[in-house]
């Protein structure tokens, strides 16, 4: 990132809010000017479980303890050892953590955070990928011009030059009155000297909170010797860690385990001493007096639950998500071309095989086998649909909680923009090529009816992996479960071709089989009204050794399929009902995070009434 790129990012910020579809400008009275964030007696507890099944044990861990501070416009850095305290504190202040275990008050300009605080403040999570994605995430939040911006380790994984450029851009924004709050790990001195405020936390306790340039004097006054050649950030963390390097460099004859045990004991002792020293310092007393002025006599029982609100309408968000999804598909044109080539080659192989094996004596069984293979293709290829909501899970959680779009907009946008091109085109290509090469003679009406049936089958089959994978963080387990289901159901559908119906003791399985309904609908459409033994084929049929089925109605009756129109449409109705049920389950899983968050906020407000 060069200086030219910096100026480009900053110039983008001159754009009007209405030009940005994801910007939420509600509650402008609260968050349009400079914002001072204060936090009072923050405690955060998490409930963890250990053990298995009936032997599970539950215990409560205090992750943050009596945290107080003020974050003003400027660069406000949060540092800590590698114990997760800095990211946890940042997430709590940004309202990105479950509020159930939270106690204390977080105010904006002396008032409770507005209900849509997550939409009127920026938040950049910690992208665990390429440098470009991290810079893009930061730029997106800078463009929205929120008065408060939270960043979780924005420089991790970046080289020194890029890190410097990112911090300089953030500093320029802070000089314009924006409150920048970020966690960071051991910055260089050239970066550290740009900080306005520094918060040092360890094991959920505050070691220091105040002006960053006063931190060295504070630790010197506490009796810690700072060498001039040392980096201040390294010095602070070395002190908090209990003099890690001193312990490991000592030439003692003890075991390695003894060294580390001694280290942990000393670190625990040092953290306790530093927390007590800070709690008794004049710096803490000065901070407390400022916090008391902000808090005043205000009662917080009436504070509203934090919500995710959006200012743009549903159709605007839907169009924006569809447009972005199509752009993402354009970025993987080579993958799309390869998938299309594989589909064409597979369809050509299947069509050629059925044309070579064509036999007048088994014409009915051959056509049924072709339809069965077509059903299996739709089911097996739909397994990959389960990754649709998994691969974008982190981005969805961030963008939705930031008020970019509603869950409904995201849900329908992803379905329309990605499932249709990924399922519609391969299905039509495979069906068309297979039927043309195989030499199947059918009417135009029956062909298009078959294509529609294939599409209903494909979408119903795709909804199953979606419903299982939407609530998961990984694709492997849902993919395995869906694959086992389809293999099992296709096996029983294949048996019905030869036995005429499901096995009597297992006939109930057909009601839960997606391939069963699709296969029966294809058979009804293909065989109704067909005559496979015309008069001029009499001699050829007479040469067949086995009994020859001459009419499609005869074959359908053997399969136990109703010959009326309802015998066809009942399968479509079943597939549509299954699809609606499974997609509803998918949507509920996407809503689950929001519902739990709202319920937790209500519970917290209810408990505050008894304080």
GIFEN-V219991 format. One record per pair of residues at least 24 apart in sequence whose ideal C-beta (glycine too) atoms are under 6 Angstrom apart, sorted by the first residue. I is the first residue (numbers start at 0). J is the second residue. If there is no record, write none. Layout:
BEGIN
{{I | J} {I | J}}
END
This chain:
BEGIN
{{0 | 161} {0 | 164} {5 | 168} {8 | 138} {11 | 142} {12 | 142} {12 | 144} {20 | 311} {20 | 319} {21 | 403} {22 | 143} {23 | 118} {23 | 310} {23 | 402} {24 | 310} {25 | 115} {25 | 308} {25 | 310} {26 | 113} {26 | 115} {26 | 119} {29 | 113} {30 | 119} {30 | 146} {33 | 72} {33 | 176} {34 | 107} {34 | 146} {34 | 147} {34 | 178} {35 | 71} {35 | 108} {36 | 70} {36 | 107} {37 | 69} {37 | 106} {37 | 290} {37 | 293} {38 | 68} {38 | 105} {39 | 67} {39 | 103} {39 | 104} {39 | 290} {39 | 294} {40 | 65} {40 | 103} {41 | 66} {41 | 103} {42 | 102} {42 | 103} {43 | 91} {43 | 100} {43 | 101} {44 | 100} {45 | 100} {62 | 87} {62 | 203} {63 | 203} {64 | 203} {64 | 204} {66 | 205} {67 | 290} {68 | 198} {68 | 208} {69 | 289} {70 | 178} {70 | 180} {72 | 176} {72 | 178} {73 | 173} {73 | 195} {74 | 170} {74 | 173} {74 | 179} {74 | 194} {74 | 195} {75 | 180} {75 | 196} {76 | 183} {76 | 194} {76 | 197} {77 | 182} {77 | 198} {78 | 199} {79 | 200} {79 | 201} {80 | 201} {80 | 236} {80 | 239} {80 | 240} {84 | 200} {84 | 203} {85 | 182} {86 | 151} {86 | 182} {88 | 200} {89 | 149} {89 | 151} {89 | 182} {93 | 122} {93 | 149} {94 | 305} {97 | 599} {98 | 599} {98 | 600} {98 | 603} {99 | 599} {104 | 299} {109 | 293} {111 | 299} {111 | 302} {114 | 303} {114 | 305} {114 | 306} {115 | 306} {115 | 308} {116 | 305} {117 | 400} {118 | 308} {118 | 402} {120 | 145} {120 | 147} {121 | 145} {121 | 148} {122 | 149} {123 | 150} {124 | 151} {124 | 397} {125 | 151} {125 | 152} {130 | 157} {146 | 177} {147 | 178} {148 | 179} {149 | 180} {150 | 181} {151 | 182} {152 | 182} {153 | 181} {166 | 190} {166 | 193} {185 | 232} {186 | 232} {188 | 230} {191 | 231} {191 | 232} {199 | 235} {201 | 239} {201 | 270} {202 | 270} {204 | 274} {205 | 277} {206 | 239} {206 | 273} {206 | 277} {207 | 277} {209 | 282} {221 | 276} {240 | 266} {241 | 265} {241 | 266} {241 | 269} {300 | 607} {300 | 608} {304 | 600} {304 | 601} {304 | 604} {305 | 600} {307 | 400} {307 | 402} {308 | 402} {309 | 402} {309 | 405} {313 | 408} {316 | 404} {316 | 408} {317 | 408} {317 | 412} {320 | 408} {320 | 409} {320 | 412} {321 | 412} {321 | 415} {321 | 416} {324 | 416} {324 | 417} {325 | 416} {342 | 425} {342 | 428} {342 | 429} {346 | 429} {346 | 432} {346 | 433} {349 | 433} {350 | 433} {350 | 436} {350 | 437} {351 | 436} {353 | 437} {354 | 437} {354 | 438} {359 | 539} {360 | 543} {360 | 547} {362 | 531} {363 | 531} {363 | 548} {363 | 554} {367 | 496} {370 | 521} {374 | 514} {374 | 517} {374 | 518} {375 | 489} {377 | 456} {377 | 457} {377 | 460} {378 | 460} {378 | 485} {378 | 514} {381 | 460} {381 | 461} {382 | 464} {382 | 478} {382 | 481} {382 | 482} {384 | 461} {384 | 464} {384 | 465} {385 | 464} {385 | 468} {385 | 474} {385 | 477} {385 | 478} {386 | 474} {387 | 413} {388 | 469} {389 | 468} {389 | 474} {406 | 589} {406 | 590} {410 | 586} {410 | 589} {422 | 457} {422 | 461} {426 | 453} {426 | 457} {445 | 524} {448 | 524} {449 | 524} {452 | 520} {452 | 521} {455 | 571} {455 | 574} {456 | 517} {458 | 578} {459 | 513} {459 | 574} {459 | 577} {459 | 578} {460 | 513} {462 | 578} {462 | 581} {462 | 582} {463 | 581} {465 | 585} {466 | 581} {466 | 584} {466 | 585} {469 | 585} {469 | 588} {469 | 589} {470 | 588} {488 | 512} {488 | 514} {489 | 514} {492 | 518} {499 | 557} {500 | 559} {516 | 570} {516 | 573} {516 | 574} {519 | 560} {519 | 570} {520 | 567} {520 | 570} {523 | 560} {523 | 566} {523 | 567} {526 | 551} {526 | 554} {526 | 555} {527 | 551}}
END
